[in-house]
């Protein structure tokens, strides 16, 4: 079975996206790059309101708790060469937020330390 790893949702669940990528490297076929600031309450009932309750935890890539430099290094380490989707959930100004996310990712990709 294949895996679409959503970094933001892994963080919301209290996990580490880097560890999940390493553990499931053979199943990983797409990665949603999304940032979040922490784990949500696991007692939130699954209903039509669950996404609204998660929304305050999501951040633009680079503004949350994920170490994107380590994430990119991990993808290189495991040989991931599949599809990547830069994702943003519920932003007041999505165009600006996506530009900021792209700027952050581009800076990491073009960093001399990489």
Secondary structure, 3 states (H helix, E strand, C coil): CCEEEEHHHHHHCCCCHHHHHHHCCCCEEEEEECEECCCCCCCCCCCCCHHHHHHCCEECCCCCCCCHHHHHHHHHHCCCCCEEEECCCCCCCHHHHHHHHHHHHHHHHCCCCC
